[in-house]
């Protein structure tokens, strides 16, 4: 077996500092054809790994080569690629020669009588057997070298720190307070993860204040496990404050009880971890001037501790958002004199409060500046807010654009005077309970600027009991007519409303672009609403109901195959193609409710698939969804669904 040996002079030339790396690579490529025996390739490649590839010390690292080094490394990678391209032929040749040698050895083995010759022949065969694994090993190492070499000269390594900083900012998950998403103090998630890659990245991450302007502190479900997380959260909060520099910080504290209300947390359980929790709130209180937002989702008992009461009386000069909601539903002793004083929050624009033991009139905030308001009144008690309290707050909200309220059925029974005029654009109402009474709340409002109206009923058992008479549909229709608003979105879920009332709402809202009708009881597969929304024949010039609809959602009871809905979607699509004054119907969604009076057919899944396929065929460029209804009962925290 022949080997390629370099002379002493050649070795000195290769080791000389005067010879740059690309020249050394070229020199070895010139030496390669010296012996055409492919077995030399192993030795050449081994030599290359030792001498031609001195950058192996920085492979797999975040080393940033200079422009000159980048050019040299690029040539080395090209050379390694050429060597790699020769390996398949070398492997095939080595396997062929080994096979022939083994066959020849078997033929002459019985003729060899000299023991020394037999041993030499066996050694040659053994060397040839090692040649194929050696070539395979070379191929693996070359592939790794090429991959890491290309990564080393990637343009991303030469990005300016300012560009990297901007990229890092886009790595953060968008903060969503209601769904508790956003940056957490975990080394497995940004921004801490970015600092674990390498020193340059760590320097850039720590020097980017925007990465540290939002923080969510999660506490485990079991209060006995709170001690260590609370101590760590204090350190994380101080770390975030330090690196956010002069930028305000948005802080969220969450008790992870999930989206369902479990048993309430009692004072005896909270007492053990109360000191650590109060210490965290004291740190927050001492840095109130640094906050841009504060959201607390904790057990009811935690809102009675002295640290929280002191926090709500603190000045928040930069806070724009405050959310305070319990994660359990618990009847607590109330003090009529208890107050929340946020008057010293001049920048406050968004407020969410779900503390039923506070009257609305005892929550002092700069109402005139608030643009987004979310109120949850879950448990009526001796100090429950009345309809007059809510209306008094609305009268003070001169800038309110978005209002969401969760109320318990039947608590508003106080008659009211003339309607209140407000500049609301979005109005969302969630009614808890099995009844149908909103208590005149809608009748007390006049909303001429309203663009989105959403009403949802949620029931303790997941669905209402009985078929009680309701004036809810009449109240909704009266609100729309009285306000003379240009409504774009109308969303009704489990609302007791008749077909006639639904049609009347559609008739007075010709500008609707989104219509979601999931009444209780659900609609029949072919009903008057679907028929009224369906265009007539192509030559008919009769005005079309809701001509600007772009999104349509129906709640249908099974059997769910709705020929009428297929006609609605198909004819609206055809009329749009023919330049009719119809908007493009871009999304159709059907929510199916199982019938309590008949069993579902055995091929239900197949029928759903075929129905969805038929809908999609009628709406080739739109999006179609068909799904079963998932009950949103009283056991799901309602503010987490809004």
C-alpha positions as CSV (number, residue, x, y, z in Angstrom):
1,X,0.0,0.0,0.0
2,X,1.6,3.3,-1.1
3,X,1.5,6.4,1.0
4,X,2.1,10.0,0.2
5,X,5.1,11.4,2.1
6,X,6.0,15.1,2.1
7,X,9.6,16.0,1.9
8,X,11.2,18.0,4.8
9,X,11.3,21.1,2.5
10,X,7.6,20.7,1.7
11,X,6.8,20.4,5.4
12,X,8.7,23.5,6.2
13,X,6.9,25.4,3.4
14,X,3.5,24.4,4.8
15,X,4.5,25.4,8.3
16,X,5.9,28.7,7.2
17,X,4.0,31.8,8.4
18,X,4.7,33.4,5.0
19,X,2.4,31.0,3.2
20,X,-1.3,31.9,3.6
21,X,-3.9,29.2,4.2
22,X,-5.5,29.3,0.6
23,X,-2.0,28.7,-0.9
24,X,-1.4,25.8,1.4
25,X,-4.7,24.3,0.3
26,X,-3.8,24.8,-3.4
27,X,-0.4,23.2,-2.7
28,X,-2.0,20.1,-1.3
29,X,-4.5,19.9,-4.2
30,X,-1.5,19.9,-6.5
31,X,0.1,17.1,-4.5
32,X,-3.0,15.0,-4.6
33,X,-2.5,13.5,-8.1
34,X,1.1,12.4,-7.3
35,X,-0.1,8.9,-6.8
36,X,-3.4,7.9,-8.5
37,X,-4.0,5.2,-6.0
38,X,-7.3,6.2,-4.3
39,X,-6.0,4.9,-0.9
40,X,-3.8,7.9,-0.7
41,X,-6.9,10.0,-0.3
42,X,-7.2,8.9,3.3
43,X,-3.8,10.1,4.1
44,X,-4.2,13.3,2.3
45,X,-7.5,14.0,4.1
46,X,-5.9,13.1,7.4
47,X,-3.1,15.5,6.6
48,X,-5.7,18.2,5.6
49,X,-7.4,17.9,8.9
50,X,-4.2,18.4,10.7
51,X,-2.5,21.1,8.6
52,X,-4.9,22.7,6.1
53,X,-7.8,23.1,8.6
54,X,-6.2,25.0,11.5
55,X,-9.6,26.9,12.0
56,X,-11.0,23.8,13.7
57,X,-10.4,25.5,17.1
58,X,-13.1,28.0,16.3
59,X,-15.5,25.7,14.5
60,X,-18.8,25.3,16.3
61,X,-18.2,28.6,18.2
62,X,-19.5,32.1,17.7
63,X,-16.1,33.4,16.6
64,X,-16.4,36.4,14.2
65,X,-13.7,36.2,11.5
66,X,-12.4,39.3,9.8
67,X,-13.0,40.0,6.1
68,X,-9.6,38.6,5.2
69,X,-10.1,35.5,7.4
70,X,-13.6,35.0,5.8
71,X,-12.1,34.9,2.3
72,X,-9.5,32.4,3.4
73,X,-12.0,30.2,5.3
74,X,-14.3,30.3,2.2
75,X,-11.4,28.8,0.1
76,X,-10.7,26.2,2.7
77,X,-14.4,25.1,2.7
78,X,-14.3,25.0,-1.1
79,X,-11.2,22.7,-0.9
80,X,-12.9,20.5,1.6
81,X,-16.0,20.3,-0.6
82,X,-13.8,19.1,-3.6
83,X,-12.2,16.4,-1.4
84,X,-15.7,15.3,-0.2
85,X,-16.8,15.0,-3.8
86,X,-14.0,12.5,-4.5
87,X,-15.0,10.2,-1.6
88,X,-17.9,8.2,-3.2
89,X,-15.6,7.1,-6.0
90,X,-12.8,6.3,-3.5
91,X,-15.3,4.3,-1.4
92,X,-16.5,2.3,-4.4
93,X,-12.9,1.6,-5.5
94,X,-11.9,0.5,-2.0
95,X,-14.9,-1.9,-1.7
96,X,-14.2,-3.4,-5.2
97,X,-10.5,-3.9,-4.4
98,X,-11.3,-5.5,-1.0
99,X,-13.8,-7.9,-2.6
100,X,-11.3,-8.9,-5.3
101,X,-8.5,-9.4,-2.8
102,X,-10.7,-11.6,-0.6
103,X,-11.8,-13.7,-3.6
104,X,-8.1,-14.1,-4.7
105,X,-7.1,-14.9,-1.1
106,X,-9.6,-17.7,-1.0
107,X,-8.5,-19.2,-4.3
108,X,-4.8,-19.3,-3.3
109,X,-5.1,-19.8,0.5
110,X,-4.7,-23.6,0.3
111,X,-1.6,-23.2,-2.0
112,X,0.3,-21.0,0.5
113,X,2.7,-23.1,2.6
114,X,5.0,-20.4,3.9
115,X,3.6,-19.2,7.2
116,X,5.3,-15.8,6.9
117,X,3.7,-15.1,3.5
118,X,0.3,-16.1,4.9
119,X,0.7,-13.7,7.8
120,X,1.7,-10.8,5.4
121,X,-1.2,-11.6,3.2
122,X,-3.6,-11.5,6.2
123,X,-2.1,-8.2,7.3
124,X,-2.7,-6.7,3.8
125,X,-6.3,-7.9,3.9
126,X,-6.8,-6.4,7.3
127,X,-5.4,-3.1,6.2
128,X,-7.8,-3.1,3.2
129,X,-10.7,-3.9,5.5
130,X,-9.9,-0.8,7.6
131,X,-9.7,1.4,4.5
132,X,-13.5,1.6,4.0
133,X,-14.4,2.6,7.6
134,X,-11.5,5.1,7.4
135,X,-13.0,6.7,4.3
136,X,-16.5,6.8,6.0
137,X,-15.0,8.5,9.0
138,X,-13.3,11.0,6.8
139,X,-16.6,11.7,5.0
140,X,-18.4,12.4,8.3
141,X,-15.6,14.7,9.5
142,X,-15.5,16.6,6.2
143,X,-19.3,17.0,6.2
144,X,-19.1,18.4,9.8
145,X,-16.2,20.7,8.8
146,X,-18.0,22.0,5.7
147,X,-21.2,22.6,7.7
148,X,-19.4,24.4,10.5
149,X,-17.1,26.3,8.2
150,X,-20.0,27.7,6.2
151,X,-21.7,28.7,9.5
152,X,-18.5,30.4,10.5
153,X,-18.5,32.7,7.4
154,X,-22.3,33.3,7.5
155,X,-23.2,37.0,6.9
156,X,-25.2,36.9,10.1
157,X,-22.0,37.0,12.1
158,X,-21.0,40.3,10.7
159,X,-24.3,42.0,11.5
160,X,-23.9,45.3,13.4
161,X,-24.9,45.2,17.1
162,X,-27.8,47.6,16.4
163,X,-29.3,45.1,13.8
164,X,-28.8,42.2,16.2
165,X,-30.5,44.1,18.9
166,X,-33.5,44.8,16.7
167,X,-33.7,41.1,15.7
168,X,-33.6,40.1,19.4
169,X,-36.6,42.3,20.1
170,X,-38.6,40.3,17.5
171,X,-37.7,37.1,19.3
172,X,-39.9,38.0,22.3
173,X,-43.4,36.5,22.4
174,X,-46.0,39.2,22.0
175,X,-47.3,40.1,25.5
176,X,-50.9,39.2,26.1
177,X,-52.0,39.9,29.7
178,X,-55.4,38.1,29.5
179,X,-53.7,34.9,28.3
180,X,-50.6,35.3,30.4
181,X,-48.2,35.1,27.6
182,X,-45.0,37.1,27.4
183,X,-41.4,37.1,28.7
184,X,-40.8,34.9,31.8
185,X,-37.7,34.6,33.9
186,X,-36.6,31.3,32.4
187,X,-33.2,30.5,31.0
188,X,-35.0,28.4,28.3
189,X,-36.9,31.3,26.9
190,X,-36.0,34.8,25.6
191,X,-34.6,37.2,26.7
192,X,-32.5,35.1,29.1
193,X,-32.0,32.4,26.5
194,X,-30.4,34.9,24.2
195,X,-27.7,35.6,26.8
196,X,-26.7,31.9,27.0
197,X,-25.6,31.6,23.4
198,X,-22.3,33.5,23.5
199,X,-20.6,36.5,25.1
200,X,-21.3,38.9,22.2
201,X,-25.0,37.9,22.2
202,X,-25.1,38.3,26.0
203,X,-23.6,41.8,25.8
204,X,-26.1,42.8,23.1
205,X,-29.1,41.4,25.0
206,X,-28.1,43.1,28.2
207,X,-27.6,46.4,26.3
208,X,-31.1,46.2,24.7
209,X,-33.5,47.8,27.2
210,X,-36.6,46.9,25.3
211,X,-36.0,43.2,25.9
212,X,-36.5,43.8,29.6
213,X,-39.7,46.0,29.6
214,X,-42.1,43.2,30.2
215,X,-42.2,40.4,32.8
216,X,-44.7,37.7,33.8
217,X,-44.2,36.0,37.2
218,X,-46.0,32.7,37.4
219,X,-46.8,31.0,40.8
220,X,-47.6,27.3,40.9
221,X,-51.1,26.0,41.7
222,X,-50.1,24.6,45.1
223,X,-49.4,27.4,47.6
224,X,-47.0,25.2,49.5
225,X,-44.6,25.5,46.5
226,X,-44.6,29.3,46.5
227,X,-41.6,30.0,48.7
228,X,-38.7,29.4,46.3
229,X,-40.5,30.9,43.3
230,X,-41.4,34.1,45.2
231,X,-37.8,34.6,46.3
232,X,-36.6,34.0,42.7
233,X,-39.3,36.4,41.4
234,X,-38.0,39.2,43.6
235,X,-34.5,38.7,42.1
236,X,-35.9,38.5,38.5
237,X,-38.0,41.7,39.0
238,X,-34.9,43.6,40.2
239,X,-32.8,42.2,37.3
240,X,-35.4,43.3,34.8
241,X,-35.6,46.8,36.4
242,X,-31.8,47.1,36.2
243,X,-31.6,46.2,32.5
244,X,-34.7,48.0,31.3
245,X,-32.8,51.2,32.4
246,X,-35.0,54.2,32.1
247,X,-37.8,52.4,30.3
248,X,-41.0,51.6,32.2
249,X,-41.7,48.0,32.9
250,X,-44.9,46.0,32.4
251,X,-45.4,43.5,35.2
252,X,-47.9,40.6,35.5
253,X,-48.2,38.3,38.5
254,X,-50.2,35.1,37.9
255,X,-51.4,32.3,40.0
256,X,-51.4,29.3,37.6
257,X,-54.8,27.7,38.4
258,X,-55.6,27.2,34.7
259,X,-58.8,28.3,33.0
260,X,-61.1,26.6,35.4
261,X,-62.2,27.8,38.8
262,X,-61.1,25.2,41.3
263,X,-61.8,25.3,45.0
264,X,-61.1,28.7,46.6
265,X,-57.9,29.4,48.5
266,X,-58.5,30.0,52.2
267,X,-56.6,32.3,54.5
268,X,-55.1,29.4,56.5
269,X,-53.4,28.2,53.3
270,X,-52.2,31.7,52.3
271,X,-50.8,32.5,55.7
272,X,-47.7,30.4,55.3
273,X,-46.5,32.0,52.1
274,X,-47.9,35.5,52.8
275,X,-44.6,37.0,54.0
276,X,-42.8,36.2,50.8
277,X,-45.7,37.4,48.7
278,X,-46.0,40.7,50.7
279,X,-42.3,41.2,50.2
280,X,-42.7,40.9,46.5
281,X,-45.5,43.5,46.5
282,X,-43.4,45.8,48.7
283,X,-40.6,45.7,46.1
284,X,-43.2,46.4,43.4
285,X,-44.6,49.3,45.5
286,X,-41.1,50.8,46.0
287,X,-40.6,50.7,42.2
288,X,-44.1,51.9,41.3
289,X,-42.6,54.9,39.4
290,X,-40.9,52.4,37.1
291,X,-44.0,50.6,36.0
292,X,-45.9,51.0,32.7
293,X,-48.4,48.3,33.4
294,X,-49.5,46.2,36.4
295,X,-51.7,43.0,36.2
296,X,-52.4,40.8,39.2
297,X,-54.3,37.5,38.8
298,X,-54.3,35.9,42.3
299,X,-56.5,34.1,44.8
300,X,-59.2,36.3,46.4
301,X,-57.6,36.0,49.8
302,X,-54.4,37.7,48.5
303,X,-56.2,40.9,47.8
304,X,-56.8,41.4,51.5
305,X,-53.2,41.5,52.6
306,X,-51.8,44.9,53.8
307,X,-49.2,45.0,51.0
308,X,-51.8,44.9,48.3
309,X,-54.0,47.5,50.1
310,X,-50.9,49.8,50.3
311,X,-50.1,49.1,46.7
312,X,-53.5,50.2,45.4
313,X,-53.0,53.5,47.2
314,X,-49.6,54.1,45.5
315,X,-48.9,56.7,42.9
316,X,-48.2,55.2,39.4
317,X,-47.0,58.1,37.3
318,X,-46.2,56.1,34.1
319,X,-48.8,53.2,34.4
320,X,-51.0,52.9,31.3
321,X,-52.6,49.5,32.1
322,X,-53.9,48.0,35.4
323,X,-55.7,44.6,35.7
324,X,-56.8,43.1,39.0
325,X,-58.8,39.9,38.9
326,X,-59.2,36.9,41.3
327,X,-58.4,33.4,40.1
328,X,-61.1,31.9,42.2
329,X,-64.7,32.7,43.1
330,X,-65.2,33.1,46.8
331,X,-67.6,35.0,49.0
332,X,-65.5,37.2,51.3
333,X,-66.4,39.5,54.2
334,X,-66.8,43.0,52.8
335,X,-66.1,46.4,54.2
336,X,-68.3,49.1,52.6
337,X,-65.6,51.7,53.3
338,X,-62.8,49.8,51.4
339,X,-61.4,51.8,48.5
340,X,-58.9,51.6,45.7
341,X,-57.3,54.9,45.1
342,X,-55.6,55.2,41.7
343,X,-56.2,58.9,41.2
344,X,-52.4,59.5,41.1
345,X,-52.1,57.6,37.8
346,X,-52.3,60.4,35.2
347,X,-51.3,58.1,32.3
348,X,-53.8,55.3,33.0
349,X,-55.8,54.4,29.9
350,X,-56.8,50.7,30.4
351,X,-58.4,49.4,33.6
352,X,-59.7,45.9,34.4
353,X,-61.2,45.1,37.8
354,X,-63.0,42.0,39.0
355,X,-63.2,42.6,42.8
356,X,-66.9,42.1,43.6
357,X,-66.4,43.3,47.2
358,X,-65.6,46.8,46.0
359,X,-68.4,49.1,44.9
360,X,-67.6,50.9,41.7
361,X,-68.1,54.2,43.4
362,X,-65.2,53.3,45.8
363,X,-62.7,52.7,43.0
364,X,-61.1,56.1,42.3
365,X,-59.3,56.5,39.0
366,X,-59.0,59.3,36.5
367,X,-62.1,58.1,34.6
368,X,-62.0,60.9,32.1
369,X,-58.8,59.6,30.6
370,X,-59.7,55.9,30.5
371,X,-60.2,54.5,27.0
372,X,-60.5,50.7,27.8
373,X,-62.5,49.4,30.7
374,X,-63.2,45.8,31.7
375,X,-65.4,45.2,34.8
376,X,-66.4,41.8,36.2
377,X,-69.2,41.6,38.8
378,X,-69.5,37.9,39.7
379,X,-70.9,37.5,43.2
380,X,-73.7,39.8,44.4
381,X,-73.3,40.9,48.1
382,X,-74.3,43.6,50.5
383,X,-72.0,46.2,48.8
384,X,-72.6,45.0,45.2
385,X,-72.4,47.7,42.6
386,X,-75.8,48.7,41.3
387,X,-76.9,49.8,37.9
388,X,-76.7,53.4,39.1
389,X,-73.0,52.8,40.1
390,X,-72.1,51.5,36.6
391,X,-73.9,54.3,34.9
392,X,-72.2,56.9,37.2
393,X,-68.8,55.5,36.1
394,X,-69.8,55.6,32.4
395,X,-70.9,59.2,32.7
396,X,-67.3,60.1,33.9
397,X,-65.6,58.1,31.1
398,X,-65.5,60.8,28.5
399,X,-62.9,59.1,26.4
400,X,-64.1,55.5,26.7
401,X,-63.7,53.5,23.4
402,X,-63.9,49.9,24.6
403,X,-66.1,48.6,27.4
404,X,-66.4,45.0,28.5
405,X,-68.5,44.0,31.4
406,X,-69.3,40.6,33.1
407,X,-72.4,40.7,35.3
408,X,-74.5,38.2,37.1
409,X,-78.0,37.6,35.8
410,X,-80.7,39.7,37.5
411,X,-78.6,42.0,39.7
412,X,-79.6,45.2,37.8
413,X,-83.2,45.9,38.6
414,X,-83.1,49.6,39.4
415,X,-85.1,51.7,36.9
416,X,-83.0,54.4,35.2
417,X,-83.6,57.8,33.7
418,X,-82.7,59.1,30.2
419,X,-80.1,57.1,28.3
420,X,-76.4,57.9,28.7
421,X,-74.6,59.0,25.5
422,X,-71.1,57.5,25.2
423,X,-68.5,57.5,22.4
424,X,-68.0,53.7,22.8
425,X,-66.9,51.8,19.7
426,X,-66.7,48.4,21.2
427,X,-69.2,47.0,23.7
428,X,-69.0,43.5,25.1
429,X,-71.4,42.0,27.7
430,X,-71.1,38.6,29.3
431,X,-74.1,37.6,31.4
432,X,-73.6,34.8,34.0
433,X,-76.5,32.7,35.0
434,X,-79.4,30.6,33.7
435,X,-81.9,33.5,33.5
436,X,-82.4,36.0,30.7
437,X,-82.5,39.3,32.4
438,X,-79.9,42.0,31.7
439,X,-81.9,44.3,33.9
440,X,-82.4,47.3,31.8
441,X,-78.6,47.8,31.3
442,X,-78.9,48.1,27.5
443,X,-81.9,50.4,27.8
444,X,-79.8,52.9,29.7
445,X,-77.3,53.5,26.9
446,X,-77.2,55.4,23.7
447,X,-74.1,54.6,21.6
448,X,-74.0,56.4,18.3
449,X,-70.4,55.6,17.6
450,X,-70.7,51.8,18.3
451,X,-68.9,49.6,15.8
452,X,-68.8,46.2,17.6
453,X,-71.5,44.8,19.8
454,X,-70.9,41.4,21.4
455,X,-73.2,39.6,23.9
456,X,-72.6,36.2,25.5
457,X,-74.5,34.2,28.0
458,X,-72.7,31.7,30.2
459,X,-74.5,29.1,32.3
460,X,-73.4,27.2,35.4
461,X,-74.1,23.8,33.7
462,X,-72.9,24.8,30.3
463,X,-76.4,25.4,28.9
464,X,-79.6,27.2,30.1
465,X,-82.3,25.4,31.9
466,X,-85.8,25.6,30.5
467,X,-87.2,28.0,27.9
468,X,-87.7,31.2,29.9
469,X,-89.2,34.2,28.2
470,X,-86.6,36.9,27.4
471,X,-86.6,40.5,26.4
472,X,-82.9,40.3,25.5
473,X,-83.4,40.4,21.8
474,X,-85.8,43.3,22.0
475,X,-83.2,45.2,24.2
476,X,-80.4,44.6,21.6
477,X,-82.6,45.8,18.8
478,X,-83.7,48.8,20.7
479,X,-80.1,49.8,21.5
480,X,-79.1,49.6,17.8
481,X,-82.2,51.6,16.7
482,X,-81.9,54.2,19.4
483,X,-78.2,54.7,18.8
484,X,-78.5,54.9,15.0
485,X,-74.9,53.5,14.9
486,X,-73.1,52.1,11.9
487,X,-72.5,48.6,13.4
488,X,-69.7,46.6,11.7
489,X,-69.6,43.5,14.0
490,X,-72.6,41.8,15.7
491,X,-71.7,38.8,17.8
492,X,-74.4,36.9,19.8
493,X,-73.5,33.7,21.6
494,X,-76.1,31.7,23.6
495,X,-78.3,34.8,23.7
496,X,-82.0,34.0,23.9
497,X,-83.2,35.8,20.7
498,X,-85.9,34.9,18.2
499,X,-85.6,34.5,14.5
500,X,-87.7,37.6,14.0
501,X,-85.4,39.6,16.3
502,X,-82.3,38.4,14.5
503,X,-83.7,39.4,11.1
504,X,-84.7,42.8,12.5
505,X,-81.1,43.3,13.8
506,X,-79.7,42.4,10.4
507,X,-82.1,44.8,8.6
508,X,-81.1,47.8,10.7
509,X,-77.4,47.0,10.3
510,X,-76.7,47.2,6.5
511,X,-73.0,47.9,7.1
512,X,-72.3,44.6,8.9
513,X,-69.0,43.0,7.9
514,X,-69.0,40.3,10.6
515,X,-72.1,38.4,11.8
516,X,-71.9,35.6,14.4
517,X,-75.3,34.1,15.4
518,X,-75.1,31.3,17.9
519,X,-78.4,31.8,19.7
520,X,-80.0,29.5,22.3
521,X,-81.6,27.3,21.3
522,X,-79.3,26.8,18.2
523,X,-80.6,27.5,14.7
524,X,-82.1,24.7,12.6
525,X,-79.9,23.8,9.6
526,X,-82.3,25.5,7.2
527,X,-83.8,28.6,8.8
528,X,-85.3,32.0,7.9
529,X,-82.0,33.9,8.7
530,X,-80.0,31.9,6.2
531,X,-82.8,32.2,3.7
532,X,-82.9,36.0,4.1
533,X,-79.1,36.4,3.7
534,X,-79.1,34.3,0.5
535,X,-79.2,36.4,-2.7
536,X,-82.0,35.6,-5.1
537,X,-81.6,34.6,-8.7
538,X,-78.9,36.4,-10.7
539,X,-81.4,38.6,-12.5
540,X,-83.2,39.7,-9.4
541,X,-82.6,43.3,-8.4
542,X,-84.0,43.0,-4.9
543,X,-81.7,44.6,-2.3
544,X,-79.6,42.0,-0.5
545,X,-79.6,41.8,3.3
546,X,-76.1,42.7,4.8
547,X,-74.4,43.2,1.5
548,X,-71.0,43.9,3.1
549,X,-70.6,40.7,5.0
550,X,-67.1,39.3,5.0
551,X,-67.3,36.9,7.9
552,X,-70.2,34.7,8.8
553,X,-70.7,32.3,11.7
554,X,-73.7,30.2,12.6
555,X,-74.6,27.9,15.5
556,X,-76.6,25.0,14.0
557,X,-78.2,22.0,15.7
558,X,-77.7,18.6,14.2
559,X,-78.7,17.0,11.8
560,X,-76.4,19.7,10.5
561,X,-76.3,19.4,6.7
562,X,-77.6,22.8,5.6
563,X,-78.4,23.0,1.9
564,X,-79.5,26.6,2.5
565,X,-76.1,27.6,3.9
566,X,-74.4,26.0,0.8
567,X,-76.8,28.1,-1.4
568,X,-76.0,31.3,0.6
569,X,-72.2,30.9,0.3
570,X,-72.3,29.8,-3.4
571,X,-74.7,32.6,-4.6
572,X,-72.9,35.3,-2.7
573,X,-69.6,34.2,-4.3
574,X,-71.1,34.1,-7.8
575,X,-72.8,37.5,-7.4
576,X,-69.4,38.9,-6.3
577,X,-67.7,37.5,-9.4
578,X,-70.4,39.1,-11.6
579,X,-69.5,42.6,-10.1
580,X,-72.6,42.7,-7.9
581,X,-72.4,45.3,-5.0
582,X,-71.5,42.5,-2.6
583,X,-68.4,42.2,-0.5
584,X,-66.2,39.2,-0.7
585,X,-67.2,36.5,1.7
586,X,-63.8,35.5,3.1
587,X,-64.7,33.2,6.1
588,X,-67.6,31.0,7.0
589,X,-67.7,29.1,10.3
590,X,-70.3,26.6,11.5
591,X,-70.5,25.5,15.1
592,X,-72.5,22.3,15.6
593,X,-74.6,21.5,18.6
594,X,-75.6,17.9,19.3
595,X,-79.3,17.2,19.5
596,X,-80.7,16.0,22.8
597,X,-83.6,14.2,21.0
598,X,-81.8,12.0,18.5
599,X,-78.6,10.0,18.3
600,X,-75.9,11.0,15.9
601,X,-75.3,8.8,12.9
602,X,-72.3,6.4,13.1
603,X,-70.7,8.1,10.1
604,X,-70.8,11.6,11.7
605,X,-67.1,12.4,11.2
606,X,-67.4,11.5,7.5
607,X,-70.5,13.7,7.2
608,X,-68.7,16.7,8.8
609,X,-65.8,16.2,6.5
610,X,-68.1,16.1,3.4
611,X,-70.1,19.2,4.6
612,X,-66.9,21.2,5.1
613,X,-65.6,20.1,1.7
614,X,-68.9,21.2,0.1
615,X,-68.6,24.6,1.8
616,X,-65.1,25.0,0.7
617,X,-66.1,24.2,-2.9
618,X,-68.7,27.0,-2.7
619,X,-66.0,29.4,-1.3
620,X,-62.8,28.5,-3.2
621,X,-60.8,31.5,-2.1
622,X,-62.1,31.8,1.5
623,X,-61.6,29.9,4.7
624,X,-64.1,27.4,6.1
625,X,-64.4,25.9,9.6
626,X,-66.8,23.3,10.9
627,X,-66.5,22.3,14.6
628,X,-68.4,21.0,17.5
629,X,-69.5,23.4,20.2
630,X,-67.4,23.5,23.3
631,X,-69.4,24.5,26.4
632,X,-68.2,27.7,28.0
633,X,-69.7,27.2,31.5
634,X,-69.5,29.2,34.7
635,X,-66.5,27.1,35.7
636,X,-64.4,28.8,33.0
637,X,-63.1,32.1,34.2
638,X,-65.0,34.4,31.8
639,X,-62.4,37.2,31.7
640,X,-59.9,34.7,30.2
641,X,-62.1,34.2,27.2
642,X,-62.5,37.8,26.3
